[in-house]
Amino acid sequence: MNKWIGESVFYQIYPTSFYDSDGDGLGDLNGITQKLDYVKELGANGIWLNPFYPSPFMDGGYDVSDYYGVNPQLGTMEDFENLIKRSKELGIKVVIDLVIGHTSFNHEWFKESAKDEKNQYSDRYIWTDSNFNKYKDKTIHGLYPRDGGYYINYYACQPALNYGFNKVEKPGKRESEYDLGTDWMMHYTDERLKPLREEILNIMRFWLNKGVDGFRVDLANSLVKGCVYDSDKDEDIEGLKWLWNILIGTIKKEYPEAAFVAEWVYPSNSVGKCGFDVDYLGHDRPEYNDLFRNEKDTNILPNFEKGHNYFSPDGKGSVENFLKYTQRLYKEVEGKGYFSVPSGYHDIVRQGEKKSESALKVIFAFLLTYKHVPFIYYGDEIGMTHYYGINKDGGYIRTGCRTPMQWSDGKNCGFSTADGGNLYLPVKGDKGRNVEDMEKDENSLLNLVKRLIALRRKYKAFSADGDLKIVESENGGYPLVYERSGEGRSFVVAIFPKKGEYEIEKYGEIVEGRNFKEVGDKIKLTGESFVIFKK
């Protein structure tokens, strides 16, 4: 477990949309480097970079065609090295996306694997024995000389790399003359799979030697097929546990400070059993959706449940399931790593969508004082909203959360000097929700986020290693009051997202707050409120 992660606040950057340094309408690595001072001023001490590798961009760069290069649209290897150098000067850790569950079908490995004749790459991907032997709905057939179908992870352009199966199915009764059984499956311990594991280790060594501080592993729960990633039974994740303890264990012997962030959304397994340092809760988790995502109008937030979230001002949500779940997680990951409750990320509708600035302030008060590792998606700190009706790079509905960062109210919101029609993605241009305007307003969301991050980083009590005690969470958690403590300091945080009023005890000196009144020895929360007390 890397202790530096527990004291980190990460900022996620989508490279094509952060800042365009050369006026071609597309964000780039030099643009990120030029804006690292902003990240530093925000208070974040870690960044997560989405993929920047060569790719046909049929899934936003998550279809890698070369693990050892930089997409020329985004810059050069020298540009990347400069980004790392500047990050180190500013004390910012850099975690990069590692997409190793699949490649692009343009990758040279796959082109060789798809050949009919046997070669060193034949077993690098999962292939059935015959084009007439289909496996569930996950195999694509008839496109290549090889007689077989290739297993995909997501889109058809993303053939799955072969780490084997948790359990090899035995050929059973044939349903037809074309059913050739399952002899093509390999167990995860099969020696034929070892060259891929060695190559993955070399890829990680390559980027660690470039100076990165770790990896966010895409679809980390999917590498060994047939596992049940969210099962509490060890036999259901046996293959994943075996694989990740080899990969992470090997790297950590050579690079002890390297960080591993999982896209698993089940920290009990990823952190608790498989060696990851941190895993983040996401839209797969009902407890996460209970906080921010469930809406009475599901047309606003597609793919989420119809209902109410805790931070909605109507006060009809509940934080109870989230609290029960996270209390369980603390026990399961203690001494091994952490979990994160991200503000958002590149695959879901923007946090700022249909939320007032007041609501967002209460959300960030929670996110930056609760016991976890905060991950802030670029633009969430200024309340950027979702852009519906656009699609690029296989993003579909997700594209709307990947639009350019809003730096000012000027041309293209300060993202690029290119003519608007030449932008890679259109700018949403939320009125008043840009860095320049918010920096001038002491009471803005952006400046509040800066103060909250500064508070978190100043006092160990707020770190992911600080203690948490729930003081009050009745009525579905309205208000939610909790105490954070560590290194001899204690703070009490009161969160009250709903409209209306509620009186609480004055727990000490008020160091930050919004929408409250002091009434004698009591504090009256007046709706969409929070208060942070120093005891």
C-alpha positions in Angstrom: 0.0 0.0 0.0 1.4 3.4 -1.0 0.7 5.9 1.8 1.1 8.9 -0.5 -2.1 8.0 -2.2 -4.0 8.5 1.0 -2.9 12.1 1.1 -3.7 12.8 -2.6 -6.3 14.7 -4.4 -6.4 13.5 -8.1 -7.5 15.6 -11.1 -8.6 13.6 -14.1 -7.7 15.1 -17.5 -9.1 14.0 -20.9 -6.2 15.0 -23.2 -8.2 16.0 -26.3 -10.4 18.4 -24.4 -8.2 20.1 -21.8 -6.2 22.8 -23.7 -5.2 23.3 -27.3 -1.7 24.7 -27.4 -1.2 25.0 -31.2 -4.6 26.2 -32.4 -5.6 23.1 -34.4 -8.9 22.6 -32.4 -7.6 19.5 -30.5 -6.3 19.4 -27.0 -2.7 18.1 -26.7 0.1 17.1 -24.3 1.7 20.6 -24.5 -1.6 22.1 -23.6 -1.8 20.0 -20.4 1.8 21.0 -19.5 0.9 24.7 -19.9 -2.0 24.3 -17.6 -0.3 22.3 -14.8 0.1 25.5 -12.9 -3.7 25.7 -12.7 -3.8 22.1 -11.4 -1.3 23.1 -8.7 -3.3 26.3 -7.8 -6.4 24.1 -7.5 -4.5 22.1 -4.9 -4.5 18.7 -6.6 -1.3 16.8 -6.2 -2.0 14.0 -8.7 -3.4 13.8 -12.2 -4.9 10.8 -14.1 -4.4 11.1 -17.8 -6.8 9.3 -20.1 -5.2 7.5 -23.1 -2.7 9.4 -25.3 -1.3 6.3 -27.2 -1.5 5.8 -30.9 -5.1 4.7 -31.7 -7.7 4.9 -34.4 -9.9 6.5 -31.8 -12.9 4.2 -32.4 -13.5 4.3 -28.6 -11.9 7.5 -27.4 -8.3 6.1 -27.4 -9.3 3.0 -25.4 -8.5 1.0 -28.5 -4.7 1.1 -28.4 -2.6 0.3 -31.5 0.8 0.8 -29.9 1.5 0.7 -26.1 5.0 2.3 -26.5 4.1 5.5 -28.3 2.3 8.8 -28.3 -0.6 9.7 -30.6 0.9 12.2 -33.1 -2.3 14.2 -32.9 -1.6 14.8 -29.2 2.2 15.4 -29.5 5.5 13.6 -29.3 7.3 11.4 -26.8 9.4 14.5 -26.1 6.2 16.4 -25.3 5.2 13.7 -22.9 8.6 13.7 -21.2 8.3 17.5 -20.8 4.9 17.0 -19.2 6.4 14.5 -16.7 9.3 16.9 -16.0 7.0 19.8 -15.3 4.7 17.7 -13.1 7.7 16.7 -10.9 8.8 20.3 -10.6 5.3 21.1 -9.3 5.0 18.1 -7.0 2.2 16.5 -9.0 2.1 12.7 -9.4 1.1 11.4 -12.8 -1.1 8.3 -13.2 -1.7 7.1 -16.8 -4.4 4.9 -18.3 -3.3 1.3 -18.9 -5.6 -0.4 -21.3 -4.5 -4.0 -21.3 -7.8 -5.9 -21.4 -7.9 -5.5 -25.2 -6.2 -3.7 -28.0 -7.4 -2.1 -31.2 -7.9 -4.5 -34.1 -5.3 -2.3 -35.8 -2.6 -3.4 -33.4 0.2 -5.4 -35.0 -0.2 -8.2 -32.5 -3.8 -8.7 -33.6 -3.0 -8.6 -37.3 -0.5 -11.4 -36.7 -2.9 -13.3 -34.5 -5.6 -13.1 -37.2 -3.4 -14.9 -39.7 -4.3 -18.5 -40.6 -0.8 -19.9 -40.0 0.4 -20.4 -36.4 2.8 -17.8 -35.1 4.0 -16.2 -31.8 0.9 -14.1 -31.5 -1.7 -16.8 -32.2 -2.5 -17.2 -28.5 -2.3 -13.5 -27.6 -6.0 -13.1 -28.2 -9.0 -15.3 -27.4 -10.1 -17.2 -30.5 -12.6 -20.0 -30.9 -11.6 -23.1 -33.0 -13.9 -22.3 -35.9 -16.0 -19.6 -37.5 -18.9 -21.8 -36.8 -18.1 -22.0 -33.1 -19.7 -19.0 -31.6 -19.3 -18.1 -27.9 -22.3 -16.3 -26.4 -22.5 -12.8 -27.9 -18.9 -12.0 -27.4 -17.2 -13.4 -30.5 -16.9 -11.8 -34.0 -16.6 -14.1 -37.0 -15.6 -14.2 -40.6 -13.5 -11.1 -41.0 -10.0 -12.6 -41.1 -8.1 -15.5 -42.6 -8.0 -17.4 -39.3 -10.7 -19.9 -38.9 -12.3 -18.8 -35.7 -14.1 -16.0 -33.9 -12.3 -13.5 -31.7 -13.6 -12.5 -28.3 -14.3 -8.8 -27.7 -14.2 -6.8 -24.5 -16.6 -4.0 -25.6 -16.8 -2.9 -29.2 -16.0 -5.1 -32.2 -12.8 -3.1 -32.7 -11.5 -4.2 -29.3 -10.3 -7.8 -29.4 -9.7 -9.2 -25.9 -6.2 -10.1 -24.9 -5.9 -13.7 -23.7 -5.3 -14.0 -20.0 -7.2 -17.3 -19.9 -10.5 -18.3 -18.2 -11.2 -18.8 -14.5 -12.6 -22.2 -15.3 -12.3 -24.0 -18.6 -15.6 -25.4 -19.7 -15.6 -29.0 -20.8 -17.3 -29.7 -24.2 -20.8 -30.9 -23.5 -23.6 -32.1 -25.6 -23.4 -30.5 -29.0 -26.3 -28.4 -30.0 -25.6 -28.8 -33.7 -23.1 -30.1 -36.2 -21.4 -26.7 -36.0 -20.9 -26.8 -32.2 -17.2 -27.7 -31.8 -17.1 -27.5 -28.1 -14.8 -25.4 -25.9 -11.4 -26.9 -26.4 -10.1 -23.5 -27.5 -10.4 -22.1 -23.9 -7.2 -21.9 -21.9 -6.9 -21.9 -18.1 -5.3 -18.7 -16.7 -2.3 -20.8 -15.6 -1.6 -22.1 -19.1 2.1 -21.6 -20.0 1.1 -20.4 -23.4 -0.2 -17.2 -21.8 3.1 -16.3 -20.1 4.6 -14.2 -23.0 1.6 -11.8 -22.8 2.1 -11.3 -19.1 5.8 -10.6 -19.6 5.0 -8.1 -22.3 2.5 -6.3 -20.0 5.2 -6.0 -17.4 7.6 -4.6 -20.0 5.0 -2.0 -20.9 4.6 -0.9 -17.3 8.4 -0.7 -16.9 8.7 1.4 -20.0 6.3 4.1 -18.7 7.6 4.0 -15.1 11.1 4.5 -16.5 9.7 7.6 -18.3 8.7 8.9 -14.8 5.1 8.1 -14.4 3.9 7.3 -10.9 1.4 4.6 -11.6 -1.5 3.4 -13.7 -5.2 3.5 -13.7 -6.1 0.1 -15.2 -9.0 0.1 -17.6 -11.5 -2.8 -17.1 -9.2 -4.3 -14.5 -12.0 -6.7 -13.5 -12.3 -8.2 -16.9 -8.9 -9.6 -17.8 -9.4 -13.3 -16.8 -12.7 -14.4 -18.3 -15.4 -16.2 -16.4 -14.7 -14.4 -13.1 -17.5 -12.7 -11.1 -15.8 -9.4 -10.2 -18.3 -8.5 -7.5 -18.6 -11.9 -5.8 -17.5 -12.3 -2.2 -16.5 -15.9 -3.0 -12.8 -16.3 -3.6 -13.3 -19.1 -6.2 -15.2 -16.6 -8.3 -12.2 -14.3 -8.7 -9.5 -16.9 -8.4 -8.0 -16.1 -11.8 -8.0 -12.4 -11.3 -6.4 -12.7 -7.9 -3.7 -14.9 -9.3 -3.0 -12.6 -12.3 -3.0 -9.3 -10.5 -0.8 -10.5 -7.6 1.7 -11.5 -10.2 1.6 -8.3 -12.2 1.3 -5.8 -9.4 3.6 -7.9 -7.1 6.4 -8.0 -9.7 6.2 -4.3 -10.5 6.1 -3.2 -6.8 9.2 -5.2 -6.1 11.0 -3.1 -8.7 9.1 0.2 -8.3 7.8 0.2 -4.7 6.1 3.6 -5.0 4.2 2.7 -8.1 0.4 3.2 -7.7 -2.3 1.0 -9.2 -5.8 2.4 -9.5 -8.5 -0.1 -10.5 -11.5 0.4 -12.7 -13.2 -2.4 -10.9 -15.9 -0.6 -8.8 -15.6 -3.3 -6.1 -12.8 -2.4 -3.7 -13.4 -5.5 -1.5 -11.8 -7.5 -4.3 -9.5 -5.1 -6.2 -7.9 -3.6 -3.1 -8.8 -6.2 -0.5 -7.6 -9.2 -2.5 -5.8 -8.3 -5.7 -3.1 -5.8 -4.7 -4.6 -2.5 -6.0 -3.9 0.7 -4.1 -7.3 2.3 -4.8 -10.5 1.6 -6.6 -13.3 4.0 -7.4 -17.0 3.6 -7.0 -19.0 4.3 -10.2 -22.3 4.1 -11.9 -22.2 0.3 -11.5 -22.6 0.8 -7.8 -26.1 1.6 -6.4 -24.5 3.3 -3.4 -22.8 5.8 -5.7 -26.0 6.4 -7.7 -27.8 7.0 -4.4 -25.5 9.9 -3.7 -25.6 11.9 -7.0 -27.1 10.1 -9.9 -30.6 8.7 -9.4 -33.2 11.2 -10.7 -37.0 11.4 -10.8 -36.5 12.3 -14.5 -34.5 9.5 -16.1 -34.3 11.4 -19.4 -31.9 13.8 -17.7 -29.5 11.0 -16.7 -29.9 8.0 -19.0 -29.0 4.6 -17.6 -29.6 5.5 -14.0 -32.4 4.4 -11.8 -35.6 6.4 -11.5 -35.7 7.8 -8.0 -34.0 10.4 -5.8 -30.4 11.1 -4.9 -29.2 12.2 -1.6 -27.9 15.6 -2.8 -31.1 16.6 -4.5 -32.6 19.6 -2.8 -36.0 17.8 -2.6 -34.6 15.9 0.3 -36.2 12.6 -0.7 -33.0 10.6 -1.1 -31.0 8.6 1.5 -27.4 8.2 2.4 -27.9 5.2 4.5 -26.9 2.5 2.0 -23.8 4.4 1.1 -22.8 4.7 4.8 -23.3 1.0 5.4 -21.4 0.1 2.3 -18.4 2.3 3.0 -18.2 1.2 6.7 -17.9 -2.3 5.4 -15.2 -1.2 2.9 -13.1 0.4 5.5 -12.8 -3.0 7.3 -12.0 -4.9 4.1 -9.3 -2.5 2.7 -7.7 -1.3 5.9 -3.9 -1.5 5.7 -4.2 -2.5 2.0 -5.4 0.6 0.2 -8.3 2.9 -0.3 -11.5 3.6 -2.3 -12.6 6.8 -4.1 -16.0 8.5 -4.6 -15.2 10.5 -7.8 -16.9 13.7 -8.7 -17.4 12.2 -12.1 -15.4 10.6 -14.9 -15.3 10.3 -18.7 -18.0 7.6 -19.0 -21.0 9.2 -17.2 -23.2 12.3 -17.4 -21.6 15.4 -15.9 -22.0 16.0 -12.2 -23.0 19.6 -12.9 -26.0 18.6 -15.0 -29.3 20.0 -13.7 -27.6 21.0 -10.4 -27.3 24.5 -9.1 -24.0 26.0 -7.9 -25.4 25.8 -4.4 -26.0 22.1 -4.7 -22.5 21.5 -6.1 -20.9 23.4 -3.3 -22.5 21.0 -0.8 -21.4 18.0 -2.9 -17.8 19.2 -2.9 -17.9 19.9 0.8 -18.7 16.2 1.2 -16.3 14.9 -1.4 -13.3 16.8 0.0 -13.9 16.0 3.7 -15.1 12.4 3.6 -12.8 9.5 4.2 -11.7 8.4 0.7 -9.3 9.5 -2.0 -10.9 12.3 -4.0 -10.8 12.2 -7.8 -12.1 15.4 -9.5 -13.0 15.1 -13.2 -11.8 18.2 -15.1 -14.5 20.9 -15.3 -16.4 19.6 -12.3 -14.8 22.2 -10.1 -16.5 24.9 -12.2 -19.8 23.0 -12.6 -19.6 22.2 -16.3 -22.8 20.6 -17.6 -23.5 17.8 -20.0 -23.6 18.4 -23.8 -26.4 16.1 -25.2 -26.8 15.2 -28.9 -23.1 14.9 -29.9 -21.1 11.7 -30.6 -17.4 11.3 -31.3 -14.9 8.5 -31.2 -17.5 5.9 -30.1 -18.5 8.0 -27.1 -22.2 8.3 -27.9 -24.0 9.7 -24.7 -20.6 9.8 -23.0 -19.2 12.3 -25.5 -21.2 15.0 -23.7 -19.0 14.9 -20.7 -15.8 15.1 -22.8 -16.3 18.6 -24.2 -13.5 21.2 -24.0 -12.6 22.8 -20.6 -14.1 26.2 -20.1 -11.2 28.5 -19.3 -12.9 31.9 -20.0 -16.0 33.5 -21.6 -13.9 34.4 -24.7 -13.5 32.6 -28.0 -14.1 28.8 -27.6 -14.2 29.5 -23.9 -10.4 29.9 -24.0 -9.8 26.3 -25.0 -8.5 27.0 -28.5 -7.7 29.8 -31.0 -9.1 27.7 -33.8 -12.3 28.7 -35.7 -15.3 27.2 -34.0 -16.0 24.9 -36.9 -12.6 23.3 -36.6 -12.9 22.2 -33.0 -12.6 18.5 -32.4 -15.5 18.7 -30.1 -17.9 21.7 -29.6 -17.6 23.9 -26.5 -20.7 23.8 -24.2 -20.1 27.3 -23.0 -22.1 27.2 -19.7 -22.8 30.8 -18.8 -20.6 31.9 -15.8 -19.1 28.5 -15.4 -15.5 29.1 -16.5 -12.2 29.5 -14.7 -11.6 33.2 -15.4 -15.0 34.3 -14.1 -15.0 32.1 -11.1 -11.5 33.0 -10.0 -12.7 36.6 -9.6 -15.5 35.6 -7.3 -14.4 34.7 -3.8 -17.7 32.9 -3.2 -17.6 30.8 -6.4 -17.6 27.1 -6.6 -14.0 27.0 -7.9 -12.7 29.1 -5.0 -14.6 27.0 -2.5 -13.0 23.8 -4.0 -9.6 25.4 -3.7 -10.2 26.2 0.0 -11.6 22.7 0.7 -8.6 21.0 -0.9 -6.2 23.3 1.0 -8.0 22.3 4.2 -7.8 18.6 3.4 -4.1 18.8 2.6 -3.2 20.9 5.6 -4.8 18.5 8.2 -4.1 14.8 8.2 -7.6 14.3 9.8 -9.1 14.8 6.4 -6.8 12.4 4.6 -8.0 8.9 3.6 -6.0 7.6 6.6 -7.8 9.9 9.1 -10.5 8.5 11.3 -14.2 8.8 10.5 -17.0 8.7 13.0 -20.7 9.2 12.0 -22.2 11.6 14.5 -25.7 11.9 13.1 -27.5 10.4 10.0 -31.1 10.0 10.9 -34.0 10.9 8.5 -32.1 9.3 5.6 -29.0 11.3 6.5 -30.6 14.8 6.7 -28.4 16.2 8.1 -25.3 14.0 7.8 -22.8 14.9 10.5 -19.5 13.1 10.8 -16.2 13.7 12.7 -12.8 13.4 11.1 -9.7 13.1 13.3 -6.0 12.5 13.1 -2.7 13.6 14.5 -4.4 15.2 17.5 -6.9 17.3 15.4 -10.6 16.8 15.1 -13.2 18.3 12.8 -16.9 17.9 12.5 -18.7 18.2 9.2 -22.4 18.8 8.8 -23.9 18.2 5.4 -27.5 19.3 4.7 -28.4 19.2 1.0 -32.2 19.5 1.2 -34.2 22.7 1.3 -35.6 23.7 4.7 -34.1 24.3 8.1 -32.5 22.2 10.8 -30.7 23.0 14.0 -27.6 21.3 15.1 -25.0 21.7 17.9 -22.2 24.1 17.5 -19.3 21.7 17.6 -16.5 24.2 17.6 -14.8 27.0 15.6 -16.4 27.4 12.1 -13.7 27.1 9.5 -15.9 26.9 6.4 -19.6 26.8 5.6 -22.5 27.9 3.5 -26.1 28.8 4.2 -26.2 28.7 8.0 -27.0 31.0 10.9 -25.6 31.1 14.4 -28.4 31.0 16.9 -27.0 31.2 20.4 -25.1 28.0 21.0 -26.8 26.3 18.0 -26.3 26.4 14.2 -29.3 26.7 12.0 -28.8 25.0 8.6 -31.0 26.9 6.1 -30.9 24.5 3.1 -28.3 23.4 0.6 -25.9 23.9 3.6 -22.7 22.6 5.1 -20.6 23.7 8.0 -17.1 22.5 9.0 -16.1 22.9 12.6 -12.7 22.6 14.2 -13.1 21.1 17.7 
